[in-house]
Amino acid sequence: MKRRIFMLLLLVLLVGVLPAWNKMEKAAGEQEIVVIIKNNTVPFWISVADGARAAGEEFGYKVTIKTPVETAEGSGNEQQAQLVDEAIAKGVDSVVMTPVDSKAIIPVVARLKEANIPIINLNTRIADDTLYETFVGLENINQGYDTAKALFDGMGGKGKIFIIEGSTGAQTSIDRVKGVEKALTEYPEIEVIAQQSANYNRAEALNVVQNLLQAHPDVDAIFCCNDEMALGAAEAVDAAGKTGQIKISGQDANDDACEAIREGKIFVTSYGNPYMQGYTAVQAAVDVLEGKEVELFYEVKTKVVNIDNVDTFKD
């Protein structure tokens, strides 16, 4: 009887410590950092993934990129939850998380924390800063503000605008719109005549802006919360025969948007250095895993991009 009790206690002890032993016994290059981002089709996120992989190669860690199967932003929160559960079951060493929905992801990320898997929050803030080790990304309010000011100056400080938001619940969109609102206080002759979401999607922005132009053909400019929507807006404006008459701004400075600036279809965008965002997030995860001290916020600086610097802004 005593032997059975002893064996049972030993089994309980082993179950509790084996996961820790497994992590301790992993050789260099075997530790895995899973990077969960919003999608794998938008150029911005492709660049984020490239930066994350490059950091993994440099620091000797396995980096695995995961995204929702449904690539339209705003529709993948449940799928991100499944990816988190898979990471927990696999016993990965760290997770870099960019949530589709900043609030809805909280109970999902809490499961990671309960599993003692350190979390690095990337690009879009999780709405509970007790759950992650550090945040890596832009100060999106400042990005929205700087881009809006450039757009408003290009309008001569007066006129009517549309605001095209990103996914509902995405903190990046919320913050960039706050930046626009901050800029609007300095330009009293600029009026917002419509504000609508296009879920960070080019095709959806095309449809949204086409409908808005029918209702408000006298609009002077369109502020978009990312380049994909700005490109969709540019298509709608072009179809209406108003290219050059309606100024459009985006965010991200992806290759298509930069070409659209050269062609006069987009007026201004901003560069958020997605490659460096992905790289820095993985570097932060490595620092945490190696017991190094990390800062609460690693800011990746933005830069306004227009026709004057579109060919040199990355230099």
Steps between C-alpha positions, in 0.01 A plus 500: 500500500779739596680412177190591294465833678869571443472418128190718467673794665803450276277498191331825606840658557627392159190631322560838661868531417538326164385802294763713671765230443404481133554875458828492689629211292428663162820559309584823321276537197228277642317765700194618311342844483155503337404830337123540460410790271184617324542361150752380243388686187530873575852625416539659843457165679718317250778744591434453874538124453823546304647709783395244761661214307820698452529559875442130568782407263733757651441401862474125443130445579234321300237757394162376377254744341129432550199691365126445486388299197248773422725787399254791520597691812229514762378145435776296656471530878363148549767361271770685692361338816542158336859586407571596861355173628716309252807689624417415861445132418830490313684663790665778298745727678351841421216654300509832315138612467336758275129481587222547247285633786679661794229422756365168377851352507543559877370160624700329226827667600419430865521129418855553373594679820351218710715256301811707587565583136635856475308728265638783287227736378569615143354794305146499641468545875326232705255681727659366819866589547539255790492208258811569293869565561538794263332676209679547167356732240409847395341776700197483275338819627811692394505323165139592433561857613811554286340351189178696549691827540685435174169428328332807646790725401473362148132603504595855589358454848133484396249269337298181551641154576403137540667288768531133403559293813660159536344200672257568780678435831851523351702731722714615208190641331362648821829677571555626147151650499582665833803650329278641223263643759793665677612658172146617423504721810775701330310531168153641579415543130527128428176303539454123528193420291517119518681240710478127427693175541644306207674237717851580371397342168562647153191356329274599787642855499429523127133421563472723807654802329297450182181516708623799701591690183146458371365657819776761536653581159644828634749334738855641484708227668489149646699388804549121508636301794723287276639492147284214378188706567667808349564300184136390490395862552730605215327251269161642594619857447652407165178331391316822586742697281635698795861388527705801607190686617451293817809456717545159667721398790599154620721342764787246457681617183472164327634463146163542328424815698840648420441436130158664534669806650732517199196479271314773689224267620591513872617824657676381815563194716724416794770239547467280806800276424312169527818296448657661808181448699516125439874488560484697826213290635694176456812662644295598807370143531858371489603746771216384725585133446865569580413684820597846379318814609255641246339841474123548523479649149726474197388775263566464129500851356279606208575733212259694278547405133402723207608574145810682627651204687324192364821374337727564797297455822656160579856627463 
